[in-house]
Amino acid sequence: MSVPQITYEDKDKDAPIGTITRTWRAIDANEVKAVVNALAALIGAGGEGINPVVVGVVNLTNVTVNHSFGRTPLVRVLNQAGHEVSVVPVDVDDDTITINFGRSFTGTVIAI
């Protein structure tokens, strides 16, 4: 596996911080974890011993992710092709999240 390349472009040089657009793609759970770790280091969110939780999903209609962060995490869901999928987590608490896909889903859930 090659080292993931993360690129970003500031669309508006005068815009406040937080308006940077980042584009990336990963093809498997290990690569997703490497990209998430690199992004976390880039934005400073991965420190203090909190590592992303990456869960592979194969043909499931729902998944529960135990992250034990003690807070509500940021959640990203990628399909098999590595494209982000819009989902709304349910049953969210400070240590777990449950996601209902509505139909059989294969991909990756990332909590950070």
N, C-alpha and C positions, 0 to 999 in steps of 0.2 A: 504494500500500500504506500502510495506516495504521500508526502506531507500535504495537507489541504492548503490550497492557496485562497486567502481571503482578500478580496478587493473591496474597496469602497470609494465612493465619489461624493463629494460635497456638492449638492445641486445648487446651493446658493451660498456663496462665500460669506455673505453678511447675515445669514440665518443663525439663530441661536443654536447652541449645542443640542443635539437630539434630532436633528433633521437630516442626518447622514443616511443615505440609501446604501444597503449592503446586498450583494447578490452572491449566493453560494449554492453549491449542489453537492450532495454526497450520495454514494450508491449503496452503502451498507451501514449497519448500526455502529461498527467501530469507527468508520469514517465520520459518521454523524457526531459521535462522541468527541472525536478529535476537533471537528469544526466548532462544536459548542464550547469546548474547553478553550480554544483559541479566541473565540468571540468573547467569552467570559473574561479572559485575561485582558483583551483589548478594552473592554468597558469596565473592568474592575469588579465584576459581579461574582467571580469564581473563587475569591479569596476566602479567608476565614474557615477553611476546611470544608466548604460546601462544594461538592462535585455534582455535576448534572446527573440525573437519573435517566438512562436511556433504556427503553423497553421495546423489544421487537414484538410485533403483533402479526399473527398469521391466521387468516380466516376467522376472525372473531367479530361479533357484533357489539361487544363492549369490553372494556379493560379497566381494571383498577390498578393504579400506580401508587405504591407505598414509597414516599420520598423522605419522610421524617425530617423535613426542614424546619418545622415549627412555625411555618408561615405559609401563606398561599403562594405557590410557585408560578412562574411564567411557564406556559405550556405551548409547545410546538408539536404539530403532527405532520409527518411526511408520508406520502404514499410510496408505493414500490418504486416509482420513477424518480423519487426524490423531490417531488413537488409538494409544497405546503398545502395542507387541507384545512379548511375552516371547520372547526368543531366547537361546541360549547360544553366544557366539562360540567358534570353534575356531581352531587354529593361531595363537594369540595370542603375539606377542613385543613387544619394546619399540618397534617401528616399524610393524607391520602387524597387522591382525586379519582373519580370514575368518569369515563368517557363512553357515551353511547354513540355508535357510528350509524345506526339505523339499518345497516345491511352488513354483510360480511366484508371485512376490511383487512388488508395486509399492508403493513408499513411500519413506521417507527413513531413512538411517543417520546418526547424529550421534556423533562421537567427541570427547571433551573431556578 
